[in-house]
Amino acid sequence: MAILPSDLRARLPTVLLILLLALTVRVGFVVAFPDPLEETRYRTIAVNLLAGNGFSSDASAPYRPSEAAAPVYPLFIATVYAVFGRNVYALTLSQAFLDLATCLLVAFVSFSLAPERLKSGAALCALTIYAIFAWPAFVWVARVYAETLTILFTTVAIALCAMALRKGSRYWFGAGLACGLSILTRPDSVLLLVAIVLFLLIQLAQQRQKQVASSLFAFCLAVGLALAPWVMRNYVSLGKFQPLASEYGQSRDAYFPTGYLWWVRTWIKDETHFDYAFNPAWSPESTFFDPARLPQGTYDSEEEHMRLVGLISRFNQSRFITPDVDQEFRVLAYERIKRAPLRFFVLLPLYRATSMWLTGFSTSHTTPYVLILRVLSVLPIHLGGILGLAFMWRRQPLAMLLALIVLVRTGFMAYHYAPETRYMAEIYPLLIAACGVTVVAAWSYIRRYSS
């Protein structure tokens, strides 16, 4: 309980009760929604590590060195397997317990963000929200995905940033190590690095103090040290500079149809057509690309429609997006961008950002009632988080940092070809920390003016 603020240690029974409820909810997800083990990339590497085959994503010999996934999550799986056996429930239950630490860290961040008179209440409120209501973040404990571990390291980094802003620059080194671990768990956590560096650069421009410059140096040095073993391993094993994992989850320099992904980016809005859009690229040999199912917005004219049907027919014949077909998809994408730049650069990114944040709009194969319930379940967190950051913007530098983390990730993912809601999971903890401040401030206002 060392990460609990001193004010909350006096309320230890309440905190323990909330954590017990949090554990019950997470175990409930693990039991009710067992992982079907469709994600094999991480587990295959973990099994190879335990078998002495090295960091390889090959399921059989030869076990070639791989950069298909970042190293920390496969190492975590290998550790759990080594201790408890190769059991998916051991893995997902371990993630459920890990997420309890995130609960406490969220409380600490909210405590650090809130004004003095609201600190204890904000921490307790944020703890409750993340423990019980933040399902877009903790639902991943029941899946063999890296989200739970990434959320933990991200929140550790933010908590250390909060300590650095309050107690001095020595904590920036720890924040850099945590940020590096987050990147080594999920490569898109490089967006966290960008946001923190941007925040420190703004602080440096405003204050022009050596202390801020040394904080920036310490943070970047720690990130570099955390990444160094992985970069060196890739250079020695693969013969190339590879600071992150492969973007497409492919080993070494395998061919991947990036032109096709450019075309996907000219029309995709949410997860509704993910199976249609991404199966031809990631699972071509088992995919029949049905031209009759072309989603609305994939073509602007009958001539473009016929070109698409022709490309799809060529794919169906070879069960592969050949380089020639990929180049024609790229040409088609560039034509669509040139024809409607407002759609590509403004309207589609806005729609993607909205779909990812409101969650319900981006979930395929569901009913309108479920969509509405999903939106209503996350909207209070978003509104409360935004109000909390706005409320503390001028009073607390931490509010600027949290806002930058939200904006950098949202902006990047809005232009990404895969607008998955799970890419927003990492920033729910900080929004909930700010939401805790909003709720307690509103309650304090109501009590003051109703008495």
Secondary structure by P-SEA (a helix, b strand, c coil): ccccccccccaaaaaaaaaaaaaaaaaaaaaacccccccaaaaaaaaaaaaccccccccccccccccccccaaaaaaaaaaaaccccaaaaaaaaaaaaaaaaaaaaaaaaaaccccaaaaaaaaaaaaaaccccccccccccccaaaaaaaaaaaaaaaaaaaacccccaaaaaaaaaaaaaaacccaaaaaaaaaaaaaaaaaacccaaaaaaaaaaaaaaaaaaaaaaaaaaaacccccccccccccccccccaaaaaaaaaacccccccccccccccccccccccccccccccccccaaaaaaaaaaaaaaaacccccaaaaaaaaaaaaaaaaacccccccaaaaaaaaaaaacccccccccaaaaaaaaaacaaaaaaaaaaaaaaccccaaaaaaaaaaaaaaaaaaacccccccccccaaaaaaaaaaaaaaaaaaaaaaaac
